[in-house]
């Protein structure tokens, strides 16, 4: 599965979040109905832009995404 970045840009216009990664997580939940950190990590690990976002936050696995999501609540 590939991230639809054109749809992400549209989604981002209406997001209240300032951080692109947080917006991406919301986008994955909303657009793809994806709530599993493992599924998200699998998709992100195949996408160069998402990989940069993960690297910037030192997220190296699905557990890192899960921890990040927990902090957002």
C-alpha positions in Angstrom: 0.0 0.0 0.0 1.2 3.5 -0.8 0.4 6.7 1.0 -1.7 9.0 -1.2 0.3 12.2 -0.7 -2.1 14.3 -2.8 -5.0 13.3 -0.5 -2.7 14.0 2.5 -2.1 17.5 1.4 -5.8 18.1 1.1 -6.4 16.5 4.5 -3.6 18.7 6.0 -5.4 21.9 5.0 -8.2 21.2 7.4 -6.1 19.7 10.2 -5.6 21.5 13.5 -2.2 19.8 14.0 0.9 21.8 13.2 3.2 18.8 13.0 3.3 16.9 9.7 3.8 13.5 11.4 0.9 14.0 13.8 -1.2 15.0 10.8 0.0 11.9 8.9 -1.1 9.6 11.8 -4.5 11.3 11.8 -4.7 10.9 8.0 -3.9 7.2 8.2 -6.6 6.7 10.8 -9.1 8.8 8.9 -8.4 8.1 5.2 -7.3 4.4 5.4 -9.2 3.5 8.6 -5.9 2.2 9.9 -5.5 2.1 13.7 -2.9 -0.6 14.1 0.7 0.8 14.8 2.1 -2.3 13.2 0.1 -1.7 9.9 1.1 2.0 10.0 4.8 1.1 10.5 4.7 -1.3 7.6 3.3 1.4 5.3 5.7 4.1 6.6 8.7 1.8 6.3 8.0 1.5 2.5 7.7 5.3 1.9 10.8 7.6 1.7 9.0 10.7 3.1 7.4 8.7 6.0 10.8 7.1 6.7 12.3 10.6 7.2 9.5 11.5 9.6 10.2 8.3 11.6 13.9 8.9 11.6 13.5 12.5 12.8 11.5 11.2 15.8 13.8 8.2 16.4 11.0 5.7 15.8 12.4 2.4 14.7 9.5 0.0 15.1 5.7 -0.3 15.6 6.1 0.1 19.3 7.6 3.5 18.8 4.5 4.6 16.8 2.3 3.1 19.5 4.2 5.2 22.2 3.9 8.3 20.0 0.2 7.8 19.5 -0.2 7.3 23.3 1.4 10.7 23.9 -1.0 12.4 21.5 -4.0 11.5 23.5 
